[in-house]
Structure formats: structure tokens, C-alpha cells
Amino acid sequence: MEKTPLDSDIERASGIRRLIAATRYSMQGLRRLWREEAFRHEVIAFIAGLVLFAIVGATLTDYLVYLILMLVLFGVESLNTAVEELVDRISPEISTVGRHAKDLGSFAVFCLLCANGLFALYVVLRSVWG
């Protein structure tokens, strides 16, 4: 029988080696995510938002909230991509369950896009009317 990761005889990294390994895995994930057109569009939107915030004179707090919202969006986009890859691998045929999993991941991304857009709109309107 095949060993699970918990049964493995391979010694796990600890301390600084584990931190380096985790960083490497994260960068591999970022490289994979960069291949997603939606993520590249979100990065462009992030940069455009920063430019817009500079034009309207946003506060440091506005930038911080926007950065946090965008990081959460990038994280959810990563999870959505992971769900899509798993569904495609486990269930390559069209299935209701697989479609629901993908739709739910997409909806999570949509919710964060709305939150980011509403926050940017708030910052712009506040600067125009404030």
C-alpha cells in the first residue's frame, strides 16, 4: 500500500529551512497563478487603483485597506484556481458537483472584486465630495 505524507520516512524541514521551503512553494504557486489571465487582470486593476488613489489624494489608511483587500482577492483567486485544477483532475467529465465547486469559487472571487470596486468608488467619491 502507498504511504501517505504522514507515514513518510522523509525528514521534514524545520526552522529556517522550512521557511525557505515554504517561500519557494509560495513562489511556485505565484508563477502558476500568473498563467491565469484573470489574475493578470487583477494585478493590472491593482496598479490602476494605486494610480487612481494617487490622483485623488487617498490617505495612507485608504492605501492600506486597498492593499489588504487586494491581497485577500489574490488569495481567493489562488484558492479558486486550485479548486478548478482539482475538479478538472478528479472529475474530467462534466458533472454537476464539479460545476458547482467551480461556480462557488468564481462567486467568492466576484464578491471580493465587488468589495474592492466599492471601496475604490468610496475613496474617489469621498475625495470629490469631501
C-alpha positions as CSV (number, residue, x, y, z in Angstrom):
1,M,0.0,0.0,0.0
2,E,1.2,3.5,-0.8
3,K,2.5,5.6,2.1
4,T,0.7,8.8,2.9
5,P,2.6,12.0,3.7
6,L,2.1,11.3,7.4
7,D,3.6,7.8,7.0
8,S,6.6,9.1,5.1
9,D,10.2,8.4,6.2
10,I,11.3,11.6,4.6
11,E,12.6,14.1,7.3
12,R,10.6,17.3,7.2
13,A,12.5,20.6,7.2
14,S,12.3,22.7,10.3
15,G,13.4,26.2,11.3
16,I,14.8,28.4,8.7
17,R,14.9,25.5,6.1
18,R,11.2,25.2,6.5
19,L,10.7,28.9,6.0
20,I,12.8,28.8,2.9
21,A,10.9,25.8,1.5
22,A,7.5,27.4,2.3
23,T,8.7,30.6,0.5
24,R,9.8,28.5,-2.5
25,Y,6.4,26.7,-2.7
26,S,4.6,30.1,-2.5
27,M,6.6,31.5,-5.4
28,Q,5.9,28.3,-7.4
29,G,2.2,29.0,-6.7
30,L,2.6,32.6,-7.8
31,R,4.2,31.5,-11.0
32,R,1.3,29.1,-11.6
33,L,-1.2,31.8,-10.8
34,W,0.5,34.2,-13.2
35,R,-0.6,31.9,-16.0
36,E,-4.2,32.7,-15.2
37,E,-5.5,35.6,-17.3
38,A,-8.0,36.6,-14.6
39,F,-5.1,37.1,-12.1
40,R,-3.1,39.2,-14.5
41,H,-6.2,41.4,-15.0
42,E,-6.5,41.7,-11.2
43,V,-2.8,42.8,-10.9
44,I,-3.5,45.4,-13.6
45,A,-6.6,46.6,-11.7
46,F,-4.5,46.8,-8.5
47,I,-1.9,49.0,-10.2
48,A,-4.6,51.1,-11.8
49,G,-6.2,51.5,-8.4
50,L,-3.0,52.7,-6.9
51,V,-2.6,55.3,-9.7
52,L,-6.2,56.4,-9.1
53,F,-5.7,56.7,-5.4
54,A,-2.6,58.9,-6.1
55,I,-4.6,61.1,-8.4
56,V,-7.4,61.6,-5.9
57,G,-5.1,62.1,-2.9
58,A,-6.1,59.0,-0.9
59,T,-4.9,58.7,2.6
60,L,-2.4,56.1,3.9
61,T,-5.3,54.3,5.5
62,D,-7.0,54.1,2.1
63,Y,-3.9,52.5,0.6
64,L,-3.6,50.1,3.5
65,V,-7.2,48.9,3.2
66,Y,-6.9,48.6,-0.6
67,L,-3.7,46.6,-0.2
68,I,-5.3,44.2,2.3
69,L,-8.4,43.8,0.1
70,M,-6.3,43.1,-3.0
71,L,-4.1,40.5,-1.1
72,V,-7.3,38.8,0.0
73,L,-8.5,38.8,-3.6
74,F,-5.3,37.3,-4.8
75,G,-5.5,34.6,-2.1
76,V,-9.1,33.7,-3.0
77,E,-8.2,33.7,-6.7
78,S,-5.4,31.3,-5.8
79,L,-7.8,29.0,-4.0
80,N,-10.3,29.3,-6.9
81,T,-7.6,28.2,-9.3
82,A,-6.7,25.3,-7.0
83,V,-10.3,24.1,-6.8
84,E,-10.6,24.3,-10.6
85,E,-7.5,22.3,-11.1
86,L,-8.6,19.7,-8.6
87,V,-12.0,19.4,-10.2
88,D,-10.5,19.0,-13.6
89,R,-8.1,16.4,-12.4
90,I,-10.6,14.3,-10.3
91,S,-13.6,14.7,-12.5
92,P,-12.6,15.5,-16.1
93,E,-16.1,14.7,-17.3
94,I,-18.8,17.4,-16.9
95,S,-20.5,16.9,-13.5
96,T,-23.0,18.9,-11.5
97,V,-20.8,18.7,-8.4
98,G,-17.7,19.8,-10.3
99,R,-19.6,22.7,-11.9
100,H,-21.0,23.8,-8.5
101,A,-17.5,23.8,-7.0
102,K,-16.2,25.9,-9.8
103,D,-19.1,28.3,-9.7
104,L,-18.8,28.7,-5.9
105,G,-15.1,29.6,-6.3
106,S,-15.9,32.0,-9.0
107,F,-18.6,33.6,-6.8
108,A,-16.1,34.1,-4.0
109,V,-13.8,35.9,-6.4
110,F,-16.7,38.0,-7.7
111,C,-17.6,39.1,-4.1
112,L,-14.1,40.3,-3.5
113,L,-14.0,42.1,-6.8
114,C,-17.2,43.9,-5.8
115,A,-15.7,44.8,-2.4
116,N,-12.6,46.2,-4.0
117,G,-14.6,48.1,-6.5
118,L,-16.9,49.6,-3.9
119,F,-14.0,50.6,-1.7
120,A,-12.3,52.3,-4.6
121,L,-15.5,54.1,-5.6
122,Y,-15.9,55.2,-2.0
123,V,-12.4,56.7,-1.9
124,V,-12.9,58.5,-5.2
125,L,-16.4,59.9,-4.3
126,R,-15.1,61.0,-0.9
127,S,-12.3,62.9,-2.5
128,V,-14.7,64.5,-5.0
129,W,-17.4,65.5,-2.4
130,G,-15.2,65.7,0.7
